Amino acid sequence: MKRLSAKFFKSPSAKLVQSSPLADPPSMPITHTTGLQPKFTVPPLPHPCPHEHISVLATSQGLLLRPHLKNGHSESHVRILWGKEAKVEEIHNDGESEEADWSESVIVYGLIGVLNLFTASHLLVVSSRSDVGYLFDPRQTVYSVKGVTVIPLIESRARDALNILRVRNHTSQRHSLIPGATGRGSLEDNTLDSINNVDERSGGFSSHRVKFAAEDQVKVMSPLPPHLKEESEGDRDRSPSPSPSVVSTPSSEFSDHTTNLTKTLADKLSFWNRLSKRDSQLQSGSVGDALTRKNGFGRESSSQGRGSGEERISLDDILENGVREPGDVLNTILATAPPPQTAEQKNSELEDKIIRECVSQFTRGGMYFAYTFDITRSLQHKQELIAKAKKQNALLADLNALDDSAPLNAGEGKVNVMGEASATLPLWRRVDRQYWWNEWLSKPFVDAGLHTYVLPVMQGFFQIASFGIPREPEETEEGDAAVVDYVLVSRRSRDRAGLRYQRRGIDDDANVANFVETETIMRVEREGFQNVFSHVQIRGSIPLFWSQAGYSLKPAPALSADRSHAQNLDALRRHVQRTLPQYGPLTIVNLAEQHGKEGAVTTAYSGSVHELGLKDVQYIAYDFHNETKGMKYENISKLIEQMQRTFESQG
């Protein structure tokens, strides 16, 4: 833990607390320097913060972007050309023309980036956000990504996506983000379903191909019980005709005789409702008696709109026959529902899945961003960078390489807790790339030198809270409680991230699985002084080559058989040597089992650390499950006592 500042406390005025965020100044044309790429150049009057509101407009020339300013217009705008290449270019005018009606534009909160896929490219934008809170200053607000909209870089599909987003902004009562009237176009409840309406590129393929349902859990439709059949017959005349879709509708109940098949197929296929049948591949003796065409509720229905040679068969009827095993039924299903016939169809289906997964990753929670400051670096790291910059300036001063007008010792002895080194650089140049999750998606804008359109997004956790601690007030203090601001920030590394059991150990680049940096920030007023403390801890998988198969309830971890002891030792050394300069002295606390299934890995870890004998590295083994067995969590005090000197050395 480090104490970053101690200064006389002054209550912030109401005017400061209610100050509005910094307005986006008009972007200036970038003056390119010979020999430098656009991403390495900055305008004469740099604007280091990304735009908080961006107008998006679809025209025949391409997708236009420009900052949405409260007063006036920007002096330049951005155009993304239609097509798979998604060329991004800056145009040095405000974008006003007869074709570009900016009253029809849509306002978004930032750009995730461009996703280049098989058939087209897509622009991912932040269409909804939530306010997490601000870090000590209302101008330093942190947001979480709540909604992401995909805009295909195909003109017709892009217009549809923007129309849907425009109406959503209107219905959400975000009138500040509505520059014009509501656009035309049909409304859909699901943005992705409307955006990803893939054109029918293959006119001849059958509509009964395998389709994967969007639901997380696919359930099989069961026939109605006998006592409900009469009631269902009465409702049949009043209900509309069933849809010929081959994607099943989830049911809240499972049929008893379909349990085995459900366990086998539920995670793979979702077209049980009605199956296509080929006379050449179905034996008449086994399922010939079950060729009654039924809908999902056990009612007979006609197969209108289909060829005369195509028949439909109910899955429940196949199982009621009782002749065939679930494995045989699976083979029949796969044979009667062929995969996509062309590479284009395969790519199209895969593309839709990739888009959905990307949107899911950014909107499931845990993605954070800020416009005015860097959230990927801890306060300690920022202060170290500032100190390093001061030393560099001092060295340049000794060499008479600094401008005489630049005061070297200005601010010496004072600590700006929220200060950042090189604060005039674009935000993406200041962030820690280890925690910049959308860096590759932002590459087209970075390469084009469009610094204010690059919005770094971090995955992790961010929570801000305030509470009071009872105290005896001094003469200069008011109130009987000291106000404490408590901030908890977790930053998850993008290197070797993955799911439990599927991502373990270390890789050849010395990156450990699921590495997370957690920073605790506390600001408290004591005796008329305001103090800020920062404590950083890191966690990750054991830095050895090992794995854990997730095919049993309690899988045993095992060292990789194809890795030698020397390779494990070298990987551990490189990982520690890279971590020490950034975080300082390390105290390793291993909470895994010292014996039993986990004993092989923990013993190897302990032995490797002691064999390396690195300076400033301390190893502590604490078998958490064994020590706290039987709800004896008071035994954690043993670990605290063992680490008492470590805590004292950390402040």
Summary of the structure (lengths in Angstrom):
residues: 651
radius of gyration: 30.9
end to end distance: 5.4
largest distance: 97.8
contacts: 1815
relative contact order: 0.10
helix: 30%
strand: 21%
